[in-house]
Amino acid sequence: MRRLSSNLLFLAAFAAMVMVYPSRIEAADPATQTTDIGTDSQAVPPVYAISGQFERIVVLRFKYETDLLAGLENMVAKEKIRNAVILAGTGSVRNYHFHVVTNRTFPSTNVFVKDTTTPADIAGMNGYVIDGRVHAHITLTDAAKAFGGHLEPGTNVFTFAIVTVGVFKEGMDLRRIDDKTYR
């Protein structure tokens, strides 16, 4: 009995040592620290609209172990997509890396969440391609919760991933659409 308890204690201690937790790093973007402190301009309306039409819809399929963000960026370049809306995403990932905002006042601060060992389902994806730059957000799920944020490099596909992109016709100007200093 004594040997069994000692073995169980050893196994519990070993399991605690090898458990891997997601890393969480909080950081302010040094590039926007000075521009984040500006005040609201009366010249910028509270809401504005940009109208346009889709030129085409592109459905992208990603295979096992593909980095989701790198794959998106690669296909945006290959398909010559300048401005677009990420309409949907589905599939699963082997691991994930995203960031979310963590405060309510400027300058903004983000927490970066990275888990290199935990799989999850892709419950959704949305965002934009702005002048050829991908700005994607992802919603992931496990058996207990939904979570996610701004997609970061290092989110690798498990079974597959499908992302649907609506490509705007030429003439759309989305350059300021995600500019947090345009306020």
Order of alpha helices (4+ residues) and beta strands (2+ residues): alpha-beta-beta-alpha-beta-beta-beta-beta-beta-beta-beta
